Structure formats: structure tokens, C-alpha cells
Amino acid sequence: GINAEYGKQWYQRRVRAVMFPSLYIISKDHWNQTIVALVYNVLKTFMEMNNTLFDQLTLSYKAERQKEKRKEFQREEAWKKVQRLAIDANKSPAISSQGAG
């Protein structure tokens, strides 16, 4: 019935959403061309089954990767700042306790 069809579609969407990032990475970076060809066939099948969902998954994956790259850049910049502060702190003379006592 309708519930079974809805469940099947939901399941297919979830499976693709979970599998897609790994398949996408393998399709771009794997050293074994046989594996790459198999992954391309799977991705092609996904695309043929539901082109709209495939496009959504692709855009979502790319947006997530961009977000990860921004976070990584921000972390690197924060560490550079910490390192600069540490170097500056080591260069400056010790702060005396003026006016104490």
C-alpha cells in the first residue's frame, strides 16, 4: 500500500544519503581503476533512479565539504594566532607587580 511505498522510498533515500559521500570520495580518489569503474556504475544507477535526489545529494555533499574546509582553515588560523601570542609573550619582558605592597 501507500505506507509500504513511502517506507521503501524513505529507506532508499536514507541508504543513498549514507552511501553517497563514500562513493563520491572513492570515485574521485581511489587508486584502483576497477573500483572506480564499479563506483561510477553505482552512482550512475542512483542518478538514473532519481536524478533530483542525486543532484540534492551532490550539492549537499559539496556544501558539507566546503563547511569542513572553512572550519579547518579557522582552526589553522586560530593555532597560528596562539603561536604568535606565545612568541610575543616570550619576547616581552616579565610584567612586574607595580604599585603592590
N, C-alpha and C positions, 0 to 999 in steps of 0.2 A: 503494500500500500504506500500511501504518501509518506508515512513515518519511516518506512524502510528505505525509500528512495532518498529522503532527506538525510538519514543516517549514513547511507552509502556516500553521498556527496560530501557530507561533513568529514567522514573518515578519509576520503580521497584528498580533500583539501589539506587536512592535518598531516597526512603522510607526506604529501608533496612539500608542504611547508617545512617539515622536519628534514627531509632528504635533500631539498633543493640546494641549500648552502654547500653541503659536502660535494654534491655532484658538480656544482658550478666551479668550486675550487679545483676539483680533480680535472675538469675539462680544460682549465687554464694552466695548471701547474704540474700535472703528473708526467713523469719521465717515460712511462711505458705507453707507446702509441696504441697498442691494442686496448689497453684500459681506457684511454681517451676516446677511442672509437666507440667502445661499448657505452661509455657515459654519454657521448653525443647522441647515440641511438635512444637512450632512455630519455634524455632531455627533449629530443625531437618528438618522441611519443607523448610526453607530457604536454608539449606545445600543441600537438595535433588534437589531443583530448580536450583541452580547454585553453585556448590561446589567451583569453583575458586573464585567467588565473596565472598563467605562465608569465605574462607581462607584469602582473602585480608582484609576483614573487621575485622577478628580476629587479624591479625598481626597489622593492623593499630590501633585498639583499644589498644592492649598491648603496642605498641610503644608510643602512646599518654599518657597512664598511667605512663610509665617509665619517660617520659619527665616531667609530673606533679610532680612525686616523686622527681626528681632531683631538680626542681625549689623549691619545698617545703623544701628540705634539704638545698639548698643555702640560702633561706630566714632565716631558723633557724640559720644557721651558721653566717649570717650577723648580726642577732639580738644578738647572743652570743658575737660577736666582739664588737658591740655597748655597750653592758652591761659591758664587760671587760674594755673598754676605759673609761666608766663613772666611774667605780670603781677606776681605776688607777688615773683618774683626781681628784677624791675626796681624794685620799691618798697623792698625791704630794702637796708640799707647793705652795701657790699662787705665780705666776710669778710676780716679781717686775719690775718696769719700770727702768731698769738700763740705765744709761747714758742719761736720759731725763733731760732737763732743762738747 
